[in-house]
Amino acid sequence: MFEPMPPKSDKAGPVIGLALGSGAARGWAHLGVLRVLAREGIEPQIICGCSIGAFVGAAMASGDLEKLTQWAEALKWQDVVSLLDVSLRGGLIKGQKLIQFFERNFVDRDFSQLDRRFACVATELETGREVWLREGSVSRAVRASIALPGLFTPIPRDGRLLVDGGLVNPVPVSLCRAMGADIVIAVDLGSDMVGRAWRPTPADEEETTDGWTERLFARLGLTMSAIGNGSGRSAPSPATEAALPSLMTVLTSSINIMQVRIARSRLAGEPADVQISPRLGHIGTMDFHRAREAIAEGEAAVTNMLPALRHALGHTLPDQSA
């Protein structure tokens, strides 16, 4: 823990903090939220992120947000797969290609060099402690925060192994408060996730989602017969197993339940002043190629919350409807 410090801002008025939550590919919704906030004249001085929220938050704090948005909107599944490097220890993906790309194109600097105050959350694997990262290499801190157990390998730091911060604090409102935020806007990506795999899938999404999952795991050297199709619709099987979902459905559904429950608990004890909850149940964990859909959901969610934002921020937020 650390003492609150004044943010990098010369503006009068309350200090605005932004807590960007975890959610894998659903995190592109943060880009839509940030786009509308900027349009409404809301400029957070403090940005805190967890997992994909750390990834997007780092780009915002460094001034690379528009560049990241353009890149995400142009992503195809082939581009995403090309950034994945297979690992046989600690997780399926090393994450080195992803972070090297991030460093080259977006953030490759120290926390102290960022345009705005930024920090992100990780989890110490051995003890389960929440770890706040706000010093040293930004890209390495982000890599630790996105290390989803089983998917990305853990990151060693100061003698500890760090994994995804979503295990302990999926929407880091508390970190924003500790850094000196007077008003915190939180973006929770998990409100629509529990039970996702058992909902009917629109016919126009079936081929895209299943095809992506199959190509991803083929890249990792796994077969769909071994892991199932990841959509909740099991492959042909003996009658005794016909009702069972695929392995990937069980894993992703379990992670969703865990993170939703943790987020609700943390937000109940450490509430934000305004909470934005995009509806993202139709976006899969690894659907990074569906950025435009996620961004649109983020824009819609924050637009619906503009009255609450105006109430929380008072005279600091101009009424664009006038």
C-alpha positions as CSV (number, residue, x, y, z in Angstrom):
1,M,0.0,0.0,0.0
2,F,1.1,3.6,-0.4
3,E,0.0,7.1,0.6
4,P,-2.3,9.0,-1.8
5,M,-0.4,11.4,-4.0
6,P,-1.6,14.4,-6.1
7,P,-2.3,13.5,-9.7
8,K,-0.5,15.0,-12.7
9,S,-3.0,17.8,-13.3
10,D,-3.2,21.6,-12.9
11,K,-7.0,21.7,-13.1
12,A,-9.2,22.7,-10.2
13,G,-12.1,20.6,-9.0
14,P,-12.4,17.0,-7.9
15,V,-9.8,14.5,-8.9
16,I,-11.4,12.0,-11.3
17,G,-10.3,8.3,-11.2
18,L,-11.1,5.6,-13.7
19,A,-11.2,2.0,-12.7
20,L,-11.1,-0.3,-15.8
21,G,-12.1,-3.9,-15.1
22,S,-10.9,-7.3,-16.3
23,G,-12.6,-9.3,-19.0
24,A,-10.3,-10.5,-21.7
25,A,-11.6,-9.7,-25.2
26,R,-14.6,-7.9,-23.7
27,G,-12.1,-5.3,-22.6
28,W,-12.3,-3.6,-26.0
29,A,-15.5,-2.1,-24.6
30,H,-13.3,0.2,-22.5
31,L,-12.3,1.9,-25.8
32,G,-15.9,2.8,-26.4
33,V,-16.4,4.0,-22.9
34,L,-13.3,6.2,-23.1
35,R,-14.4,7.6,-26.5
36,V,-17.7,8.9,-25.1
37,L,-16.1,10.2,-21.9
38,A,-13.6,12.2,-24.0
39,R,-16.5,13.5,-26.2
40,E,-18.3,14.6,-23.0
41,G,-15.3,16.4,-21.7
42,I,-14.5,14.0,-18.9
43,E,-10.8,13.7,-18.4
44,P,-9.7,11.3,-15.6
45,Q,-6.4,12.3,-14.0
46,I,-6.0,8.8,-12.4
47,I,-6.3,5.5,-14.3
48,C,-6.2,2.1,-12.7
49,G,-6.7,-1.1,-14.6
50,C,-6.9,-4.9,-14.1
51,S,-6.0,-7.4,-16.8
52,I,-7.3,-6.1,-20.2
53,G,-8.2,-2.9,-18.3
54,A,-4.6,-2.5,-17.5
55,F,-3.7,-3.0,-21.2
56,V,-6.2,-0.3,-22.3
57,G,-5.4,2.0,-19.3
58,A,-1.7,2.0,-20.1
59,A,-2.4,3.1,-23.6
60,M,-4.6,5.9,-22.4
61,A,-2.1,7.1,-19.8
62,S,0.6,7.2,-22.5
63,G,-1.4,9.1,-25.0
64,D,-1.7,6.1,-27.4
65,L,-5.4,5.4,-27.0
66,E,-6.5,6.4,-30.5
67,K,-3.7,4.3,-32.0
68,L,-4.8,1.3,-29.9
69,T,-8.4,1.8,-30.9
70,Q,-7.5,1.8,-34.6
71,W,-5.4,-1.3,-34.2
72,A,-8.1,-3.2,-32.3
73,E,-10.8,-2.4,-34.8
74,A,-8.6,-3.7,-37.6
75,L,-7.8,-7.0,-35.9
76,K,-8.6,-10.3,-37.6
77,W,-8.4,-13.7,-35.9
78,Q,-5.2,-14.4,-37.9
79,D,-3.6,-11.3,-36.4
80,V,-4.5,-12.4,-32.9
81,V,-3.2,-15.9,-33.3
82,S,0.1,-14.6,-34.8
83,L,0.7,-12.8,-31.4
84,L,0.4,-16.1,-29.4
85,D,3.5,-18.1,-28.5
86,V,2.9,-21.6,-27.1
87,S,4.3,-22.6,-23.7
88,L,4.5,-26.0,-22.1
89,R,5.0,-24.6,-18.5
90,G,2.8,-22.4,-16.4
91,G,0.2,-21.6,-19.1
92,L,-0.7,-22.2,-22.8
93,I,0.8,-18.8,-23.9
94,K,4.0,-17.1,-22.9
95,G,2.8,-13.7,-23.9
96,Q,6.2,-12.4,-25.0
97,K,5.1,-11.7,-28.6
98,L,2.1,-9.8,-27.3
99,I,4.1,-7.6,-24.9
100,Q,6.9,-7.1,-27.4
101,F,4.3,-5.8,-29.9
102,F,2.8,-3.6,-27.2
103,E,6.2,-2.2,-26.3
104,R,7.0,-1.4,-29.9
105,N,3.7,0.2,-30.8
106,F,2.2,1.6,-27.7
107,V,3.9,1.7,-24.3
108,D,7.6,1.1,-23.7
109,R,8.4,3.4,-20.8
110,D,8.6,3.9,-17.0
111,F,5.5,4.7,-15.0
112,S,7.0,8.1,-14.1
113,Q,7.1,9.0,-17.8
114,L,3.4,8.6,-18.4
115,D,1.1,11.5,-19.2
116,R,-1.3,10.6,-16.4
117,R,-1.0,8.7,-13.2
118,F,-1.5,5.0,-13.8
119,A,-1.4,1.8,-11.8
120,C,-2.5,-1.8,-12.3
121,V,-3.4,-4.8,-10.2
122,A,-1.9,-8.3,-10.2
123,T,-2.1,-11.3,-7.8
124,E,0.8,-13.0,-6.0
125,L,0.4,-16.6,-6.9
126,E,1.9,-18.1,-3.8
127,T,0.0,-16.1,-1.2
128,G,-3.0,-14.8,-3.1
129,R,-2.2,-11.2,-2.1
130,E,-3.3,-8.3,-4.2
131,V,-0.3,-6.5,-5.7
132,W,-0.5,-2.8,-6.9
133,L,2.0,-2.1,-9.7
134,R,3.0,1.6,-10.2
135,E,6.8,1.6,-10.6
136,G,9.2,0.4,-13.2
137,S,8.3,-1.0,-16.6
138,V,4.7,-0.3,-17.7
139,S,4.7,-3.1,-20.2
140,R,6.0,-5.7,-17.7
141,A,3.4,-4.6,-15.2
142,V,0.6,-4.9,-17.8
143,R,1.9,-8.4,-18.7
144,A,1.6,-9.5,-15.1
145,S,-1.9,-8.0,-14.7
146,I,-3.1,-9.9,-17.8
147,A,-1.6,-13.3,-16.8
148,L,-4.9,-15.3,-16.7
149,P,-4.1,-18.5,-14.9
150,G,-3.8,-21.5,-17.3
151,L,-3.7,-19.3,-20.4
152,F,-0.8,-16.9,-19.9
153,T,2.3,-17.9,-17.9
154,P,3.0,-16.1,-14.6
155,I,5.5,-13.2,-14.5
156,P,8.3,-13.2,-11.9
157,R,8.8,-9.8,-10.2
158,D,10.8,-9.0,-7.1
159,G,11.0,-12.7,-6.1
160,R,7.3,-13.3,-6.6
161,L,5.2,-14.9,-9.3
162,L,2.4,-12.7,-10.4
163,V,-0.8,-13.6,-12.2
164,D,-4.0,-11.9,-13.3
165,G,-5.3,-9.2,-10.9
166,G,-8.9,-10.3,-11.7
167,L,-8.5,-13.1,-9.1
168,V,-8.6,-10.5,-6.3
169,N,-9.7,-7.1,-7.6
170,P,-11.4,-7.2,-11.0
171,V,-12.5,-3.6,-10.9
172,P,-9.8,-1.7,-8.9
173,V,-11.9,1.1,-7.4
174,S,-9.9,0.8,-4.1
175,L,-6.6,1.5,-6.0
176,C,-8.1,4.7,-7.5
177,R,-9.1,5.9,-4.1
178,A,-5.7,5.1,-2.6
179,M,-4.1,7.2,-5.4
180,G,-6.1,10.2,-4.5
181,A,-9.3,10.1,-6.6
182,D,-12.3,12.0,-5.2
183,I,-14.7,10.6,-7.8
184,V,-14.3,7.2,-9.3
185,I,-15.9,6.0,-12.5
186,A,-15.8,2.2,-12.7
187,V,-16.2,0.0,-15.8
188,D,-17.4,-3.6,-14.9
189,L,-17.3,-6.0,-17.9
190,G,-18.7,-9.0,-16.2
191,S,-22.3,-8.1,-15.3
192,D,-23.7,-10.1,-18.3
193,M,-21.4,-13.1,-18.2
194,V,-22.8,-15.8,-15.9
195,G,-24.7,-18.4,-17.9
196,R,-23.4,-17.0,-21.2
197,A,-22.5,-20.4,-22.7
198,W,-26.1,-21.8,-22.2
199,R,-27.8,-19.0,-24.0
200,P,-28.9,-19.5,-27.7
201,T,-26.2,-18.4,-30.1
202,P,-27.4,-16.4,-33.1
203,A,-26.9,-18.3,-36.4
204,D,-24.7,-15.6,-37.8
205,E,-22.3,-15.9,-34.9
206,E,-21.9,-19.7,-34.7
207,E,-19.4,-20.1,-37.5
208,T,-17.3,-17.1,-36.5
209,T,-17.1,-18.1,-32.8
210,D,-16.6,-21.8,-33.3
211,G,-14.2,-21.3,-36.2
212,W,-12.1,-18.9,-34.1
213,T,-11.9,-21.3,-31.2
214,E,-10.9,-24.2,-33.4
215,R,-8.2,-22.2,-35.2
216,L,-6.8,-20.9,-31.9
217,F,-6.4,-24.3,-30.3
218,A,-5.1,-25.8,-33.5
219,R,-2.4,-23.1,-33.3
220,L,-1.6,-24.3,-29.7
221,G,-1.4,-27.9,-30.9
222,L,-4.7,-29.0,-29.3
223,T,-7.6,-30.7,-31.0
224,M,-11.2,-29.9,-30.6
225,S,-12.0,-33.5,-30.0
226,A,-9.9,-33.2,-26.9
227,I,-11.2,-29.9,-25.5
228,G,-14.7,-29.6,-27.1
229,N,-15.8,-26.7,-29.2
230,G,-16.0,-24.1,-26.5
231,S,-19.5,-23.0,-27.3
232,G,-21.6,-25.1,-24.9
233,R,-22.7,-27.5,-27.7
234,S,-20.7,-30.7,-27.2
235,A,-19.4,-32.8,-30.0
236,P,-21.1,-36.2,-30.6
237,S,-20.5,-38.4,-27.6
238,P,-21.9,-41.5,-25.8
239,A,-25.4,-41.1,-24.4
240,T,-24.0,-41.0,-20.8
241,E,-21.9,-37.9,-21.7
242,A,-24.3,-36.2,-24.2
243,A,-25.5,-33.6,-21.7
244,L,-22.0,-32.6,-20.6
245,P,-20.6,-29.3,-21.9
246,S,-17.1,-29.0,-23.4
247,L,-14.0,-28.6,-21.3
248,M,-13.6,-25.0,-22.5
249,T,-17.2,-24.2,-21.6
250,V,-16.6,-25.5,-18.1
251,L,-13.4,-23.5,-17.7
252,T,-14.6,-20.2,-19.1
253,S,-17.9,-20.4,-17.3
254,S,-16.2,-21.1,-14.0
255,I,-13.8,-18.2,-14.5
256,N,-16.7,-16.0,-15.3
257,I,-18.6,-17.0,-12.2
258,M,-15.5,-16.4,-10.0
259,Q,-14.8,-13.0,-11.4
260,V,-18.4,-11.8,-11.3
261,R,-18.8,-12.9,-7.7
262,I,-15.5,-11.3,-6.7
263,A,-16.3,-8.1,-8.5
264,R,-19.7,-7.8,-7.0
265,S,-18.3,-8.3,-3.5
266,R,-15.5,-5.8,-3.9
267,L,-17.8,-3.2,-5.5
268,A,-20.3,-3.6,-2.7
269,G,-17.6,-2.8,-0.1
270,E,-15.8,-0.3,-2.2
271,P,-18.4,1.3,-4.4
272,A,-17.7,3.6,-7.3
273,D,-19.4,6.9,-7.7
274,V,-20.6,5.9,-11.1
275,Q,-20.6,2.3,-12.4
276,I,-20.7,1.5,-16.1
277,S,-21.7,-2.1,-17.1
278,P,-21.6,-2.8,-20.8
279,R,-23.7,-5.8,-22.0
280,L,-21.0,-8.2,-23.3
281,G,-22.4,-11.7,-22.9
282,H,-22.2,-12.3,-26.6
283,I,-18.4,-11.7,-26.7
284,G,-16.3,-14.7,-26.0
285,T,-13.1,-14.7,-23.9
286,M,-10.8,-14.8,-26.9
287,D,-12.9,-12.9,-29.4
288,F,-10.3,-10.1,-29.7
289,H,-11.2,-9.8,-33.4
290,R,-14.7,-8.5,-32.5
291,A,-13.5,-5.1,-31.2
292,R,-16.1,-3.1,-33.1
293,E,-19.0,-4.9,-31.4
294,A,-17.4,-4.5,-27.9
295,I,-16.6,-0.8,-28.5
296,A,-20.2,-0.2,-29.6
297,E,-21.5,-1.8,-26.4
298,G,-19.1,0.4,-24.3
299,E,-20.4,3.5,-26.0
300,A,-24.0,2.5,-25.4
301,A,-23.4,1.8,-21.8
302,V,-21.7,5.1,-20.9
303,T,-24.2,7.0,-22.9
304,N,-27.0,5.5,-20.8
305,M,-25.1,6.6,-17.7
306,L,-24.5,10.3,-18.7
307,P,-27.2,11.6,-16.3
308,A,-25.5,9.8,-13.4
309,L,-22.1,11.1,-14.5
310,R,-23.5,14.7,-14.7
311,H,-25.0,14.3,-11.2
312,A,-21.7,12.9,-9.8
313,L,-19.5,15.5,-11.4
314,G,-21.8,18.4,-11.1
315,H,-20.6,21.6,-12.7
316,T,-17.4,20.0,-13.9
317,L,-19.3,18.3,-16.7
318,P,-20.8,20.4,-19.5
319,D,-24.3,19.4,-20.6
320,Q,-23.8,18.5,-24.2
321,S,-27.6,18.3,-24.8
322,A,-28.0,22.0,-24.2
